Every structure is written in C-alpha cells, then in structure tokens.
Amino acid sequence: MASLIDDLSLLKTDLVYLVQNFESYLDPTLQLKYAIATIAFNPIFWNIVARLEYNTHFLTKLAGGARRGCYLLAFTIFGLGIYRDHVYHQALLAQPTYQPLLDSSIIQALAVLLFGFGNVLVLTSMYALGVTGTYLGDYFGILMDDRVTGFPFNVNDNPMYNGSTLCFLGTALWYGKPAGIAVTGFVYVMYKIALLFEEPFTAKIYAQRDQKKTN
C-alpha cells in the first residue's frame, strides 16, 4: 500500500512536469504531420463517399448491387484504417519519449487497460452491427430493422469511435510518447466532427423509412 502511494505521488510530480513542458516532447516532423493527415482523411473520405453513394448509387452500380457496393466500401475503409494505424505507429516511435511514462507501472497498466477496452468496444460493436451496419450500409438502403441496444451500445453511444480513440491513447501511453496523447486529442475531435454529419443524416434516412411505412 505504501509503495502504491509513493508511486502515485511520484507519478503526480512527473505528470505536472510533463504538462508544464509538453511542447518539449512534440517534434513536428513531416512523418507526424502525415500521420495526422491520414487520421483526418479517413472520416472525411467515408462521409463524402457515403453521401455520393446515397445520392448517385455509384458504388451500387459499380459493384453490381447495394450489398456488394457496401462490402467494397467496407474493404476500402478497413484498409485505410490499417494503413492509418501503421503510419501513426511509425510516427509515434520517432517522437521524443517521456521516460516516467515508461517507468510507471500505473501508466503501463492503464495503457493496457485502455487499449484492451478500446478493442472490446470496437470489436463488439462490429459484431453487433454486422458488416453493413458498421460500414454505412444505411447509405446504400440496407437498413436495420431495429436499433441495436445491447452491449456495447448500452454502455456507450459511439463505441466504434470512442473505442478507436482509446486505442490511440493506450498506444501513446504504452510507448511513453506525449505526442501520441496530443494526436489522440485530434482523433477525438475528428470523430466528434464526423458524428455531427453522420448522426443527423442517418436519423433522416430512418425517419424517411418509418414515414413510408406509415403511409
């Protein structure tokens, strides 16, 4: 118990120092800027493509069906996500390390918990929604019968986005990279902006479906 209290006291001192000198651990390299660009690109890309599909059905026509078009978009988004994570990982390793984050067993345990729980949120939401529910199938006219309310949606409104954000943060803490913490903040903001476009439009799609049912 005494050891834990000592660790917490030391960690508090280390974190105060980090906050006061945060800019010293940020190296605005071209590699880091590119990683940030890929993070910004992905939600912009899938929102633009999904809106184009909704208005023109170009992916449906290209793939020979709505479901095939959705699978094509899903494969593209998934691939872009893998590439984004790779770029982020490589950029992170080249950033300055704040050694106390690596030396703290508390921070390292927190990193594992955040990364693990983040992946749980992402994977379970994908399982609950299925491929078309996860990858914007509603823009293709592939609508779900009912709103998913089970886990993880009963503990978090946007488990896919929030889980991904936690994974970014967990990775940053695991490697002791303050730059990764800053990038995580950017990820959070980008997803919040994406939701401002996605949630009202999705609600509109389902409202139109429900209106047709009542007519």
CYANA upper distance limits for C-alpha pairs under 8 A (distance plus 0.5 A):
  1 MET  CA      5 ILE  CA      6.82
  2 ALA  CA      6 ASP  CA      6.68
  3 SER  CA      7 ASP  CA      6.61
  4 LEU  CA      8 LEU  CA      6.64
  5 ILE  CA      9 SER  CA      6.62
  6 ASP  CA     10 LEU  CA      6.65
  7 ASP  CA     11 LEU  CA      6.46
  7 ASP  CA    104 SER  CA      8.03
  7 ASP  CA    106 ILE  CA      8.36
  8 LEU  CA     12 LYS  CA      6.56
  9 SER  CA     13 THR  CA      7.02
 10 LEU  CA     14 ASP  CA      6.72
 11 LEU  CA     15 LEU  CA      6.52
 11 LEU  CA    100 PRO  CA      8.15
 11 LEU  CA    104 SER  CA      7.65
 12 LYS  CA     16 VAL  CA      6.69
 13 THR  CA     17 TYR  CA      6.82
 14 ASP  CA     18 LEU  CA      6.71
 14 ASP  CA    100 PRO  CA      7.07
 15 LEU  CA     19 VAL  CA      6.66
 16 VAL  CA     20 GLN  CA      6.78
 17 TYR  CA     21 ASN  CA      6.63
 18 LEU  CA     22 PHE  CA      5.74
 18 LEU  CA     98 TYR  CA      8.40
 21 ASN  CA     25 TYR  CA      7.95
 22 PHE  CA     26 LEU  CA      7.56
 22 PHE  CA    178 PRO  CA      7.62
 25 TYR  CA     95 GLN  CA      7.88
 25 TYR  CA     96 PRO  CA      5.76
 25 TYR  CA     97 THR  CA      7.48
 25 TYR  CA     98 TYR  CA      7.70
 25 TYR  CA    177 LYS  CA      8.18
 25 TYR  CA    178 PRO  CA      6.60
 25 TYR  CA    179 ALA  CA      7.06
 26 LEU  CA     95 GLN  CA      7.38
 26 LEU  CA     96 PRO  CA      7.28
 26 LEU  CA    178 PRO  CA      7.51
 26 LEU  CA    179 ALA  CA      5.77
 27 ASP  CA     32 LEU  CA      8.41
 27 ASP  CA     95 GLN  CA      6.66
 27 ASP  CA     96 PRO  CA      7.58
 27 ASP  CA    179 ALA  CA      8.16
 28 PRO  CA     32 LEU  CA      6.71
 28 PRO  CA     33 LYS  CA      7.25
 29 THR  CA     33 LYS  CA      6.85
 30 LEU  CA     34 TYR  CA      6.58
 31 GLN  CA     35 ALA  CA      6.79
 31 GLN  CA     91 ALA  CA      6.02
 32 LEU  CA     36 ILE  CA      6.81
 32 LEU  CA     88 TYR  CA      7.94
 32 LEU  CA     91 ALA  CA      5.68
 32 LEU  CA     92 LEU  CA      7.90
 33 LYS  CA     37 ALA  CA      6.65
 34 TYR  CA     38 THR  CA      6.77
 34 TYR  CA     87 VAL  CA      8.29
 35 ALA  CA     39 ILE  CA      6.84
 35 ALA  CA     84 ARG  CA      7.35
 35 ALA  CA     87 VAL  CA      6.00
 35 ALA  CA     88 TYR  CA      5.62
 35 ALA  CA     91 ALA  CA      7.18
 36 ILE  CA     40 ALA  CA      6.77
 36 ILE  CA     88 TYR  CA      8.27
 36 ILE  CA    183 VAL  CA      7.59
 36 ILE  CA    186 PHE  CA      8.42
 37 ALA  CA     41 PHE  CA      6.45
 38 THR  CA     42 ASN  CA      6.83
 38 THR  CA     84 ARG  CA      6.14
 38 THR  CA     87 VAL  CA      8.44
 39 ILE  CA     43 PRO  CA      8.23
 39 ILE  CA     84 ARG  CA      6.87
 39 ILE  CA    187 VAL  CA      7.26
 39 ILE  CA    190 MET  CA      8.48
 40 ALA  CA     44 ILE  CA      7.16
 40 ALA  CA    187 VAL  CA      8.27
 40 ALA  CA    190 MET  CA      6.98
 41 PHE  CA     45 PHE  CA      6.34
 42 ASN  CA     46 TRP  CA      6.82
 42 ASN  CA     77 ILE  CA      7.92
 42 ASN  CA     80 LEU  CA      7.38
 42 ASN  CA     81 GLY  CA      7.85
 43 PRO  CA     47 ASN  CA      6.54
 43 PRO  CA    190 MET  CA      8.00
 43 PRO  CA    191 TYR  CA      7.81
 43 PRO  CA    194 ALA  CA      6.76
 44 ILE  CA     48 ILE  CA      6.68
 44 ILE  CA    194 ALA  CA      7.95
 45 PHE  CA     49 VAL  CA      6.58
 46 TRP  CA     50 ALA  CA      6.30
 46 TRP  CA     77 ILE  CA      7.57
 47 ASN  CA     51 ARG  CA      6.62
 47 ASN  CA    194 ALA  CA      8.09
 47 ASN  CA    197 PHE  CA      8.35
 47 ASN  CA    198 GLU  CA      7.93
 48 ILE  CA     52 LEU  CA      6.69
 49 VAL  CA     53 GLU  CA      6.61
 50 ALA  CA     54 TYR  CA      6.66
 50 ALA  CA    136 LEU  CA      7.44
 50 ALA  CA    139 TYR  CA      6.51
 51 ARG  CA     55 ASN  CA      6.72
 51 ARG  CA    139 TYR  CA      7.57
 52 LEU  CA     56 THR  CA      6.23
 52 LEU  CA     57 HIS  CA      7.57
 52 LEU  CA     58 PHE  CA      7.77
 53 GLU  CA     57 HIS  CA      4.80
 53 GLU  CA     58 PHE  CA      5.98
 53 GLU  CA     59 LEU  CA      6.51
 53 GLU  CA     60 THR  CA      7.92
 53 GLU  CA    139 TYR  CA      7.18
 53 GLU  CA    140 PHE  CA      7.21
 54 TYR  CA    139 TYR  CA      5.51
 54 TYR  CA    140 PHE  CA      6.58
 54 TYR  CA    141 GLY  CA      8.43
 57 HIS  CA     61 LYS  CA      6.73
 57 HIS  CA    140 PHE  CA      7.79
 58 PHE  CA     62 LEU  CA      6.48
 59 LEU  CA     63 ALA  CA      6.39
 59 LEU  CA     66 ALA  CA      8.01
 59 LEU  CA     69 GLY  CA      5.40
 59 LEU  CA     70 CYS  CA      8.12
 59 LEU  CA     72 LEU  CA      8.40
 59 LEU  CA     73 LEU  CA      8.49
 60 THR  CA     64 GLY  CA      6.21
 60 THR  CA     65 GLY  CA      5.24
 60 THR  CA     66 ALA  CA      5.07
 60 THR  CA     67 ARG  CA      8.09
 60 THR  CA     68 ARG  CA      7.52
 60 THR  CA     69 GLY  CA      5.21
 60 THR  CA     70 CYS  CA      8.18
 60 THR  CA    140 PHE  CA      7.93
 61 LYS  CA     65 GLY  CA      6.87
 61 LYS  CA     66 ALA  CA      8.40
 61 LYS  CA     69 GLY  CA      8.24
 62 LEU  CA     69 GLY  CA      7.70
 63 ALA  CA     68 ARG  CA      6.09
 63 ALA  CA     69 GLY  CA      5.57
 63 ALA  CA     72 LEU  CA      7.97
 64 GLY  CA     68 ARG  CA      7.20
 64 GLY  CA     69 GLY  CA      7.72
 65 GLY  CA     69 GLY  CA      6.53
 66 ALA  CA     70 CYS  CA      6.66
 66 ALA  CA    140 PHE  CA      6.13
 66 ALA  CA    141 GLY  CA      7.89
 66 ALA  CA    142 ILE  CA      8.03
 67 ARG  CA     71 TYR  CA      6.73
 67 ARG  CA    132 THR  CA      8.06
 67 ARG  CA    137 GLY  CA      8.22
 67 ARG  CA    140 PHE  CA      8.07
 67 ARG  CA    142 ILE  CA      7.97
 68 ARG  CA     72 LEU  CA      6.67
 69 GLY  CA     73 LEU  CA      6.82
 69 GLY  CA    140 PHE  CA      8.28
 70 CYS  CA     74 ALA  CA      6.52
 70 CYS  CA    132 THR  CA      6.91
 70 CYS  CA    135 TYR  CA      7.44
 70 CYS  CA    136 LEU  CA      7.75
 70 CYS  CA    137 GLY  CA      6.36
 70 CYS  CA    140 PHE  CA      7.30
 71 TYR  CA     75 PHE  CA      6.57
 71 TYR  CA    131 VAL  CA      7.89
 71 TYR  CA    132 THR  CA      7.82
 71 TYR  CA    135 TYR  CA      8.46
 72 LEU  CA     76 THR  CA      6.78
 73 LEU  CA     77 ILE  CA      6.57
 73 LEU  CA    135 TYR  CA      7.68
 74 ALA  CA     78 PHE  CA      6.47
 74 ALA  CA    131 VAL  CA      7.77
 74 ALA  CA    132 THR  CA      8.42
 74 ALA  CA    135 TYR  CA      5.82
 75 PHE  CA     79 GLY  CA      6.56
 76 THR  CA     80 LEU  CA      6.64
 77 ILE  CA     81 GLY  CA      6.62
 77 ILE  CA    135 TYR  CA      8.41
 78 PHE  CA     82 ILE  CA      6.84
 79 GLY  CA     83 TYR  CA      6.78
 80 LEU  CA     84 ARG  CA      6.51
 81 GLY  CA     85 ASP  CA      6.67
 82 ILE  CA     86 HIS  CA      6.76
 83 TYR  CA     87 VAL  CA      6.70
 84 ARG  CA     88 TYR  CA      6.60
 85 ASP  CA     89 HIS  CA      6.53
 86 HIS  CA     90 GLN  CA      6.74
 87 VAL  CA     91 ALA  CA      6.60
 88 TYR  CA     92 LEU  CA      6.43
 89 HIS  CA     93 LEU  CA      6.85
 90 GLN  CA     94 ALA  CA      7.23
 91 ALA  CA     95 GLN  CA      7.21
 92 LEU  CA    172 ALA  CA      7.92
 92 LEU  CA    177 LYS  CA      7.29
 92 LEU  CA    179 ALA  CA      7.65
 92 LEU  CA    180 GLY  CA      6.80
 93 LEU  CA    175 TYR  CA      8.03
 93 LEU  CA    177 LYS  CA      8.40
 95 GLN  CA    177 LYS  CA      7.10
 95 GLN  CA    179 ALA  CA      7.20
 96 PRO  CA    177 LYS  CA      6.90
 96 PRO  CA    178 PRO  CA      8.19
 96 PRO  CA    179 ALA  CA      8.23
 97 THR  CA    175 TYR  CA      7.89
 97 THR  CA    176 GLY  CA      5.88
 97 THR  CA    177 LYS  CA      5.49
 97 THR  CA    178 PRO  CA      7.65
 98 TYR  CA    102 LEU  CA      7.81
 98 TYR  CA    176 GLY  CA      5.92
 98 TYR  CA    177 LYS  CA      6.66
 98 TYR  CA    178 PRO  CA      7.35
 99 GLN  CA    103 ASP  CA      6.71
 99 GLN  CA    176 GLY  CA      6.90
100 PRO  CA    104 SER  CA      6.41
100 PRO  CA    176 GLY  CA      8.14
101 LEU  CA    107 ILE  CA      6.52
101 LEU  CA    108 GLN  CA      7.79
101 LEU  CA    173 LEU  CA      7.10
101 LEU  CA    174 TRP  CA      8.20
101 LEU  CA    175 TYR  CA      8.38
101 LEU  CA    176 GLY  CA      5.35
101 LEU  CA    177 LYS  CA      8.47
102 LEU  CA    107 ILE  CA      7.88
102 LEU  CA    108 GLN  CA      7.16
102 LEU  CA    173 LEU  CA      8.23
102 LEU  CA    174 TRP  CA      7.35
102 LEU  CA    175 TYR  CA      7.18
102 LEU  CA    176 GLY  CA      5.76
103 ASP  CA    108 GLN  CA      8.48
104 SER  CA    108 GLN  CA      6.78
105 SER  CA    109 ALA  CA      6.49
106 ILE  CA    110 LEU  CA      6.61
107 ILE  CA    111 ALA  CA      6.57
107 ILE  CA    173 LEU  CA      7.23
107 ILE  CA    174 TRP  CA      8.10
108 GLN  CA    112 VAL  CA      6.94
108 GLN  CA    173 LEU  CA      7.34
108 GLN  CA    174 TRP  CA      6.15
109 ALA  CA    113 LEU  CA      6.76
110 LEU  CA    114 LEU  CA      6.52
110 LEU  CA    170 GLY  CA      7.84
110 LEU  CA    173 LEU  CA      8.48
111 ALA  CA    115 PHE  CA      6.60
111 ALA  CA    169 LEU  CA      7.91
111 ALA  CA    170 GLY  CA      4.66
111 ALA  CA    171 THR  CA      7.16
111 ALA  CA    172 ALA  CA      8.39
111 ALA  CA    173 LEU  CA      5.95
111 ALA  CA    174 TRP  CA      5.82
112 VAL  CA    116 GLY  CA      6.38
112 VAL  CA    170 GLY  CA      6.88
112 VAL  CA    174 TRP  CA      7.86
113 LEU  CA    117 PHE  CA      6.39
113 LEU  CA    170 GLY  CA      8.07
114 LEU  CA    118 GLY  CA      6.31
114 LEU  CA    166 LEU  CA      6.02
114 LEU  CA    167 CYS  CA      6.84
114 LEU  CA    169 LEU  CA      7.73
114 LEU  CA    170 GLY  CA      5.59
115 PHE  CA    119 ASN  CA      6.70
115 PHE  CA    166 LEU  CA      6.52
115 PHE  CA    167 CYS  CA      4.88
115 PHE  CA    168 PHE  CA      8.08
115 PHE  CA    169 LEU  CA      8.00
115 PHE  CA    170 GLY  CA      5.25
115 PHE  CA    171 THR  CA      7.32
116 GLY  CA    120 VAL  CA      6.78
116 GLY  CA    167 CYS  CA      8.08
117 PHE  CA    121 LEU  CA      6.75
117 PHE  CA    163 GLY  CA      7.61
117 PHE  CA    166 LEU  CA      8.15
118 GLY  CA    122 VAL  CA      6.81
118 GLY  CA    162 ASN  CA      7.73
118 GLY  CA    163 GLY  CA      4.27
118 GLY  CA    164 SER  CA      6.44
118 GLY  CA    165 THR  CA      7.85
118 GLY  CA    166 LEU  CA      5.54
118 GLY  CA    167 CYS  CA      5.78
119 ASN  CA    123 LEU  CA      6.41
119 ASN  CA    163 GLY  CA      6.57
119 ASN  CA    164 SER  CA      7.65
119 ASN  CA    167 CYS  CA      7.33
120 VAL  CA    124 THR  CA      6.32
120 VAL  CA    163 GLY  CA      7.93
121 LEU  CA    125 SER  CA      6.49
121 LEU  CA    152 PRO  CA      6.59
121 LEU  CA    159 PRO  CA      5.64
121 LEU  CA    160 MET  CA      6.72
121 LEU  CA    162 ASN  CA      8.29
121 LEU  CA    163 GLY  CA      5.61
122 VAL  CA    126 MET  CA      6.76
122 VAL  CA    159 PRO  CA      6.58
122 VAL  CA    160 MET  CA      5.07
122 VAL  CA    161 TYR  CA      8.13
122 VAL  CA    163 GLY  CA      5.86
122 VAL  CA    164 SER  CA      7.16
123 LEU  CA    127 TYR  CA      6.68
123 LEU  CA    160 MET  CA      8.45
124 THR  CA    128 ALA  CA      6.57
124 THR  CA    151 PHE  CA      7.83
124 THR  CA    152 PRO  CA      6.96
125 SER  CA    129 LEU  CA      6.56
125 SER  CA    134 THR  CA      8.28
125 SER  CA    151 PHE  CA      8.07
125 SER  CA    152 PRO  CA      6.59
125 SER  CA    153 PHE  CA      7.85
125 SER  CA    159 PRO  CA      6.93
125 SER  CA    160 MET  CA      6.79
126 MET  CA    130 GLY  CA      6.08
126 MET  CA    131 VAL  CA      7.46
126 MET  CA    133 GLY  CA      8.36
126 MET  CA    134 THR  CA      6.30
126 MET  CA    160 MET  CA      8.17
128 ALA  CA    148 VAL  CA      7.75
128 ALA  CA    150 GLY  CA      8.40
128 ALA  CA    151 PHE  CA      8.43
129 LEU  CA    133 GLY  CA      5.08
129 LEU  CA    134 THR  CA      6.04
129 LEU  CA    148 VAL  CA      7.85
130 GLY  CA    134 THR  CA      6.48
131 VAL  CA    135 TYR  CA      6.47
131 VAL  CA    137 GLY  CA      8.45
132 THR  CA    136 LEU  CA      6.73
132 THR  CA    137 GLY  CA      4.87
132 THR  CA    138 ASP  CA      8.11
132 THR  CA    142 ILE  CA      7.59
133 GLY  CA    137 GLY  CA      6.00
133 GLY  CA    138 ASP  CA      7.68
133 GLY  CA    143 LEU  CA      8.24
133 GLY  CA    144 MET  CA      7.70
136 LEU  CA    140 PHE  CA      7.89
137 GLY  CA    141 GLY  CA      7.08
137 GLY  CA    142 ILE  CA      5.55
137 GLY  CA    143 LEU  CA      7.27
138 ASP  CA    142 ILE  CA      5.34
138 ASP  CA    143 LEU  CA      5.44
138 ASP  CA    144 MET  CA      8.27
138 ASP  CA    202 THR  CA      7.73
138 ASP  CA    205 ILE  CA      7.84
139 TYR  CA    202 THR  CA      8.40
139 TYR  CA    205 ILE  CA      8.33
143 LEU  CA    206 TYR  CA      8.21
148 VAL  CA    153 PHE  CA      7.45
149 THR  CA    153 PHE  CA      5.90
149 THR  CA    154 ASN  CA      6.10
150 GLY  CA    154 ASN  CA      5.89
151 PHE  CA    155 VAL  CA      7.20
152 PRO  CA    156 ASN  CA      6.65
152 PRO  CA    159 PRO  CA      6.95
153 PHE  CA    157 ASP  CA      5.99
153 PHE  CA    158 ASN  CA      7.64
153 PHE  CA    159 PRO  CA      7.15
158 ASN  CA    162 ASN  CA      6.53
159 PRO  CA    163 GLY  CA      5.87
160 MET  CA    164 SER  CA      6.67
161 TYR  CA    165 THR  CA      6.75
161 TYR  CA    191 TYR  CA      6.86
162 ASN  CA    166 LEU  CA      6.75
162 ASN  CA    188 TYR  CA      8.12
163 GLY  CA    167 CYS  CA      6.86
164 SER  CA    168 PHE  CA      6.98
165 THR  CA    169 LEU  CA      6.88
165 THR  CA    184 THR  CA      6.78
165 THR  CA    187 VAL  CA      6.82
165 THR  CA    188 TYR  CA      6.62
166 LEU  CA    170 GLY  CA      6.47
167 CYS  CA    171 THR  CA      6.59
168 PHE  CA    172 ALA  CA      6.79
168 PHE  CA    180 GLY  CA      7.77
168 PHE  CA    181 ILE  CA      8.44
168 PHE  CA    183 VAL  CA      8.48
168 PHE  CA    184 THR  CA      6.20
169 LEU  CA    173 LEU  CA      6.76
169 LEU  CA    180 GLY  CA      7.30
169 LEU  CA    181 ILE  CA      6.40
169 LEU  CA    184 THR  CA      6.13
170 GLY  CA    174 TRP  CA      6.55
171 THR  CA    175 TYR  CA      6.86
171 THR  CA    180 GLY  CA      8.12
172 ALA  CA    176 GLY  CA      6.52
172 ALA  CA    177 LYS  CA      5.68
172 ALA  CA    178 PRO  CA      7.36
172 ALA  CA    179 ALA  CA      8.04
172 ALA  CA    180 GLY  CA      5.02
172 ALA  CA    181 ILE  CA      6.36
173 LEU  CA    177 LYS  CA      6.73
173 LEU  CA    178 PRO  CA      8.13
173 LEU  CA    180 GLY  CA      8.13
173 LEU  CA    181 ILE  CA      7.95
177 LYS  CA    181 ILE  CA      7.54
178 PRO  CA    182 ALA  CA      7.10
179 ALA  CA    183 VAL  CA      6.73
180 GLY  CA    184 THR  CA      6.54
181 ILE  CA    185 GLY  CA      7.04
182 ALA  CA    186 PHE  CA      7.14
183 VAL  CA    187 VAL  CA      6.77
184 THR  CA    188 TYR  CA      6.73
185 GLY  CA    189 VAL  CA      6.85
186 PHE  CA    190 MET  CA      6.65
187 VAL  CA    191 TYR  CA      6.74
188 TYR  CA    192 LYS  CA      6.74
189 VAL  CA    193 ILE  CA      6.72
190 MET  CA    194 ALA  CA      6.66
191 TYR  CA    195 LEU  CA      6.68
192 LYS  CA    196 LEU  CA      7.00
193 ILE  CA    197 PHE  CA      7.46
194 ALA  CA    198 GLU  CA      6.62
195 LEU  CA    199 GLU  CA      5.97
196 LEU  CA    200 PRO  CA      7.49
197 PHE  CA    201 PHE  CA      7.00
198 GLU  CA    202 THR  CA      6.45
199 GLU  CA    203 ALA  CA      6.58
200 PRO  CA    204 LYS  CA      6.64
201 PHE  CA    205 ILE  CA      6.84
202 THR  CA    206 TYR  CA      6.94
203 ALA  CA    207 ALA  CA      6.49
204 LYS  CA    208 GLN  CA      6.65
205 ILE  CA    209 ARG  CA      6.89
206 TYR  CA    210 ASP  CA      6.61
207 ALA  CA    211 GLN  CA      6.56
208 GLN  CA    212 LYS  CA      6.75
209 ARG  CA    213 LYS  CA      6.96
210 ASP  CA    214 THR  CA      7.00
211 GLN  CA    215 ASN  CA      6.86
